[in-house]
């Protein structure tokens, strides 16, 4: 389990990965600070040195991208 991402967020992402859920994510790229809004299928939650990354396949393309989890703007969270 990750040290950077809150447990409820990591759990939500793991469920999305296990079920191959399509997610329409809005995030800010950490390198160029551009905003992206793309439909993806999450593949893996990877722990980095300073942040966690969600590896995703872009729907309709063969491209795999890495999205910094804390820069996702619209991540659905569980309601408790």
C-alpha positions in Angstrom: 0.0 0.0 0.0 1.1 3.5 -0.7 2.6 6.0 1.7 1.6 9.0 -0.4 -2.1 8.4 -1.2 -4.8 8.2 1.4 -6.0 4.6 2.0 -9.6 5.3 0.8 -8.3 6.8 -2.5 -5.8 3.9 -3.0 -8.7 1.4 -2.4 -10.9 3.2 -4.9 -8.1 3.0 -7.5 -7.4 -0.6 -6.8 -11.1 -1.5 -7.4 -11.0 0.4 -10.6 -7.9 -1.5 -11.7 -9.4 -4.9 -10.8 -12.6 -4.2 -12.6 -11.0 -2.5 -15.7 -13.3 0.5 -15.0 -13.3 3.2 -17.6 -12.6 6.5 -15.9 -12.8 10.0 -17.4 -10.0 11.7 -15.5 -9.0 15.4 -15.3 -5.5 16.0 -14.1 -2.7 18.5 -14.3 0.6 17.3 -15.8 3.4 17.8 -13.3 5.9 18.7 -16.1 4.1 21.2 -18.2 1.2 22.1 -15.9 -1.3 21.6 -18.7 -4.7 20.3 -17.9 -5.8 17.0 -19.5 -9.3 15.4 -19.6 -9.2 11.9 -21.0 -11.0 8.5 -20.7 -8.6 5.9 -19.4 -8.5 2.4 -18.1 -6.4 2.2 -14.9 -3.7 -0.6 -15.0 -1.5 -0.2 -11.9 -1.0 2.1 -8.9 2.8 2.7 -8.6 4.6 4.2 -5.7 7.2 6.8 -6.6 9.8 8.6 -4.4 7.7 11.7 -3.9 4.2 10.7 -5.1 2.1 7.9 -6.4 1.3 7.4 -10.1 -1.6 5.7 -11.8 -0.6 3.9 -14.9 -3.5 4.0 -17.4 -4.2 3.0 -21.0 -5.9 5.7 -23.0 -9.3 4.4 -24.3 -9.2 4.0 -28.1 -5.4 4.1 -28.2 -2.5 1.8 -27.4 -0.8 4.6 -25.4 -0.1 4.0 -21.7 0.3 7.1 -19.6 1.4 7.8 -16.0 -0.7 10.2 -14.0 0.4 11.6 -10.7 -2.5 10.7 -8.3 -2.4 13.9 -6.2 -2.8 16.0 -9.4 -6.1 14.2 -10.4 -8.8 16.9 -10.1 -11.9 14.8 -10.3 -11.1 11.4 -8.7 -14.3 9.8 -7.4 -14.1 9.1 -3.7 -16.3 6.7 -1.7 -19.0 8.3 0.5 -18.9 7.1 4.1 
